[in-house]
């Protein structure tokens, strides 16, 4: 029994390593321009929105973008108002990762890994090194996803895991708590969603239950921004609080519609993991686009709720 949970921890670590490799490769390609983009193209809410979306899609981590944003707000390079648009765009940009996780390359992941490693070790140019790291990281991530699927059914054979699965399938609240707790623990909503994909692919979790975990993961990922804001200025803390409240508000609405979302996702793809990835896109796009016209109102509400600047 213990060996299966050790394997789950190992696959989770491999998944996080793949994410780190992809992030390092893509950051190498963009260089120090990430901070420059965040500062230059944020004059208006829609510009902040597009900048947050593009930066997160490149970095492959909304948590990393949140840490950068909180840091720039704390040092005065960005205002609290500018950070709201970045948060909204970042939530959409993070969905690219969940879509990439559904790629099924089969044995093709091995040559992908070897090709990426070759570019890393033999590529003398920064561009080739960045491409190699990103490609190798994607292969490592897909390997971990296969591991999650392979462990799902053996883990479900244990009574307490089976009880947990049944409770999660019955209760949206249970799924939300699992998503929040697991994401806060591993500091990666993508890893939590990846584990949920493994169980839903083996039909051990229903799609509505997996959606509940996904929604919880969107709240759990806010812990990174909150930690980054400790000891920072008031506007930096307001940025972290806004990230949390925006995600909580979106989840509070969508939590009542997990079953309709599952039915809608079934129309888009026959594969359960792809359905879950598409739900992530729908959730984040709807919430962010709906909130974008109200950046000023959100700013005033957060200042009123958490104190003056």
ABEGO torsion letter per residue (X at the ends): XAAAAAAAAAAAAAAAAAAAAAAAAAAAAAEAAAAAAAAABAABAAAAAAAAAAAAAAAGBAAAAAAAAAAAAAAGABBAAAAAAAAAAAAAAAAAAAAAAABBAEAAAAAAAAAAAAAAAABABAAAAAAAAAAAAAAAAAAAAAAAAAAAAAAAABAAAAAAAAAAAABAAAAAAAAAAAAAAAGBAAAAAAAAAAAAAAGABBAAAAAAAAAAAAAAAAAAAAAAABGBBAAAAAAAAAAAAAAAAAAAAAAAAAAAAAAAAAAABABAAAAAAAAAAAAAAAAAAAAAAAAAAAAAAAAAAAEBX
